[in-house]
Amino acid sequence: MSEEITDPVSGFTYPAAWVTRCADPAGLREVSAGFAILTSAGTVLKRGFTTGTTAAAAAMAAILSLDGPVNSVQVQLPCGLTATLPVTTIGKGVVVCRKYSGDYPSDVTSGLVIRAEALPADQNSLSAGEGIGWYTRGAARWKVGAPAISATAEASILQAIRDGVAALGGGLTGAVVTLSIPDGGAVATRTLNPQLGIIGGISLLGTTGLVEPWDDHLTSTIMDRVSAADRVVLTTGRIGLRYSRLLFPDHEVVLIGGKIREALEVAHGEVVLCGLPGLILKYIDPSILNGTGCVTVEELRATEEFVPRMDAALKHFSDLYPDVRVVLIERDGTIIGGER
């Protein structure tokens, strides 16, 4: 009988029966290491790397290439894993890294090239160049004109720069790294960036540093978990996953992404929908932004209209789904709506 495997990224323990169904020993090693997931059918699906991780690898490699060609680098991911990514050295201090999306066929940024150029400097710094979008609208977490680089991705890239400088040694005290994405502007038109007020390119993102293989097989596995649980928390993202486990330790917590409708259709027993307000409120009330002048729920969050609109949406949802509790949280886990 095969043993259970615990995913080091999500903390989910794959049942022994799932492991037994898998005929791919190498794939199971990837699952154990956190670079792949296992479905209930025993299929192994590979995780990819986010734009933030790809940029971090390019940044580190550019610094190392000041001392000679580099073929690969190891970077620390926000989730705690260490990943090795291949890179191509273009010249001294200039490197490109191609985004790998794993088994996520619909990822529009798959294969995108991120270019990094490093120059010695007195201290470390990061500059966003062509193909990286910038914000045309201000919000709580960014200002107008700021590059579209999430806090987690920026921290990962800056850490990679520090690690690169430390590894190179030789009296190098710092480096200025400029990132660019040659095809970023074209690819951005196929993303949600224009609707979010981000122009000029794509965003550098990544909460865990990994891209989840969201395909039909994974959706089936997720719904298997939801339907099998008598007490389940449905959560839409990594932040929700973390705090749902703290708020509801006696429930099965399942990361469903944007599959809210599908999950509610198969859930039974005690059901909680928990996470950041963006996806959840847009699902509960698709018209919640109408007439507000806001293009995202996060923008609405900073206005006086947010609370009454949120309360109205939650009441409407409660009338439709009286057996489902909704808990909306801030990024620090503070409950802002619904009930525990």
N, C-alpha and C positions, 0 to 999 in steps of 0.2 A: 504494500500500500504506500503510495507516495505521501510525502509530508506536505503540510501547508506551506505557502510562501507569503511573506508579508512585504507589501510594496513600500520601500523606504521613502517614497515621495508622498503618497496619499495616506499611508498607514493602514490601508485596507488589506485584510488577510484573505488571500485566494484559497478557497476550500480545497482539500486534498483531492476531491473528485475532479475539480477542474484541472489540477496538475496532472492527474492520471490520464486524462484525455489528451494531453499534449504529447506529441511524438517528436518534439523538437528540443533536444537537450541543450543545444547552444542558445536557442531562444529562451529557455527557462533560466539560463544563467543571466541573460540580459534582463529578464523580469526581476530576478533576485537583486540585480545591481541597480534597478530603477530606471533603466533605459528602454523598457518595453512594458506593455501591460498584457495580461492574460484574460481571455474571454471565457465565458462559461462553457463554450464548445471546445476549449483547449487550444484555440488559435492565439498565436503570439503576434501582437501588433507593436511596431516600433514607435517610440516617441521621437520627436524631432527636437530642434533647437530654435528658440525664439530669435527675433531680430536683435534683442538685447544681448543674448549670448553670442550670436554671430559677430556683432559689433565688438564685444569684449575680446573675442579671440583675435579679430583683426587688429585691434588696438595693441594688444600684448605683442603679437607677432611683428607688427611694424617697428616697435621699439627694439625687439630682439634682432631684427634684420639690419639694424644699424651696425651690427657686428658680423653680418654674413647672412646668406640665404636661410630661410626657415621653411620647413615643410608641414609642421604641425605644432600646436601648443596645447597645454593643459590649463583650463580655466575653472575657477570655483563658481558653481551655480548658486543662485539664491536659496535653492532647496537644500543645500549642503553637500550635494554630490560634486565630484571632480570629473570633468569631461574633457576628452581629447578631440580637438577639431582640426581637420586638414586645412592648410592655407597655401597660397601661392605667392611667392616673393616676386614682385615686379622690378624692384630696384632697391638700392640702399634706403631703408626707412619707409618703403612703400610696399604694402601687402594687400591682397584681397582674400576674402573668405566668402564662400558661397553658402547660402542658407539651406540647411537640410531640414525637411519637414516630416521625416519619418513616414508612417502610414497614414497620412492625412492628405488625401488626393485633392481636396478642394481648397487647400491653402494657396491663396493667390500670390503670396510672397515666396513660395517654394522656388529654390534655385536662384534667388536674387543675390547679386554680388554686392558685398559691402567692402568699400575701399578705405584703408587707413593709411595716413601719412604721418610719420613721427619725426620730430626735430628735437635735438637736445635743448634744454631750457633750464632755468634756475629752479623752477618748480613745476609740478605736474598740472596740466590743464587739458580740457576737452573742448573741442570746437565742432559744431555741426555744420556741414557743408551742403553742397548740392544734393538734392534727392531726399533730404530729411525734412519733413514738414515742419511748419511752425503755426502757432495758434493765432487766429485773427479775432478770437473772442476770449475775454478773461473769465476765470472761474476761481474757485477756492484754492485749487492746487496749482494753478499756472497763471502767467500774465500774458497779455497780448504781445506777440513777437517772440515769445519763448519757443525754443525748439521742442518738437513733439517727442520727448524722451521721458518715459515714466521714471519715477523716483527709484524704483527697484532696478530698472535697467541702467540708469545713470550710476547708481552705486556699484553695480557689477562691473561696468566699464571702467570706472575710476579705480576700482580694486585691481582690475587687470593691468591698468597702466602702472600702478604702484608695484605690482608683482613683476612686471616686465623690467622696470627700472632697477629693482632690487636684484633680479636675476642677471641682468647685464653687468652690473657693477662697473668696474673700470673707471671710477671717478664720476660717473653720470649722476647728477643730482636730481634731474627731473626731465620731463619730456612734454612737449605740447603735441597732442594727437588731434588731427582733423579727420573726421569721418565723412564719407560721402557715399551716395548710392546712385550710380550712373543711370539706372532705369527707374529710380524711385518715383519720379514725377509721373511717369506713364502708368506704373502699377498702382499708384495711389488713387487713380480714377476708378479702379475696380474695388476699392475699399470703402469704408464708411467715413473716411477722413473728411471729404468735402461736406458731408452733412454735419459733421462735428465742428466745423469751422477751422479745420486744419488744411492748409494749402501748401503746395510746393513739393510734396513728397509723402513718404510713408512715416509711420511712427516706429520708434525703437521701444519695444515693450517686453514684458515677461515677468510674471510673478514668481514662478519657480525656476525659470530659465529653460523650461522644456515645453514643447508643443504636444498636446494630447492628440492621439489618433482618433479624432471624432468621425468615424464612419459608421455605416449601418451595423457592422458587427459589434462595435462598442456600444452603440445605442441599445442593441438587443441585450447585451450583458448588463447594462445599467438598469434597464427595465426589469430584468430578471431579479436583480437585487431589490428593487423597489417593491415589486409584487410579492416577494417572499417575506417581507418584513411586516410584522404586526404593529411596530412602533417605528415610524420612519421620519427623518428630517430630510427634506429636499432642499438642496442648496445650489446656488448658481455659479459660485466661483471659489477660488482658493481662500479668500478672506472669510467668506461664509462657512467654508469647510472647517477652518480652524476654530472659529468661535461657536459653531453649532456643536462641535464635540465637547466644548466646555459648558455650553448652556444646557445641552441635552445628553448627558453621558450615558443614559440608559436607553437611548434610541439608536437605530441604525442610521448613520448619516451618509447620504449618497449625493455625490456631485453630479448634477444633471445638466449643467451649462444652461443653454437656452431651451432645453427640452421640457419646459414646464407643463405644457398641455399633455404631452405623451405620458409624463410621470404621474400627473393627477388622474389620468384615465385608468391606470393600473394600481394606484396606491389604495390601501384600505387600512382599517384600524385607526390608530392614532397617527395623524399626518400633520406635519409642521412644514411650512414653506419659509425658509430663513435665508437672509443674505442682504447684500447691499441693495438700496432701493431702485437702482437703475433698471435692470432687467425685470424685476418683479412688478414694479409699478407700471411699466410700459405694457406688460402682459395683462395685468389686472384692468388697466384703463388705457387703451391705445391712444385715446384723445387727451391724455393728461396734460400735454404741452400746448394744446390748442389755445391760441389767444394770449399766451404768456410772453411771446417774443423769445423764448428759450428754445434751444435746439437739443438740449440734453436734460435729463433729470438732475444731474449734478448742478447745472446752472440754475434750475428751478429751486434746488435745495437752498441756494443763497438768497432767495426772495421771500417776502412775506406770504406769498401765495402757496408756498410748499405745504405747510401743515394742513390748511383746510382742504386742499386738493388731495393730499395723501389720506386724510381721514375719510373723505368722501369715497375715494377709491377702495379703501379697506372695508368700509361699510357695505359697499356694493358687492365686493367679493364675498364677504361673510354671508350675505343673503343668498348668493349662488352656491357657495360651498360652506355650509354651516359647520361641517365636521373637520374643516381644515383651519389650523391656526397659522397666522402670518406673523413673522417677527422680522422687522427691518432693523438693520444695524448700521452704525458708522464703521469706518475703517479701523477704529480702535476697539471695536466690539460693543460699544455703547448702544443700547436699544433705543431707537428713535420712533418706532411705530409698531402697532400690533401689540401682542401680549406674549409673555413668556409661557 
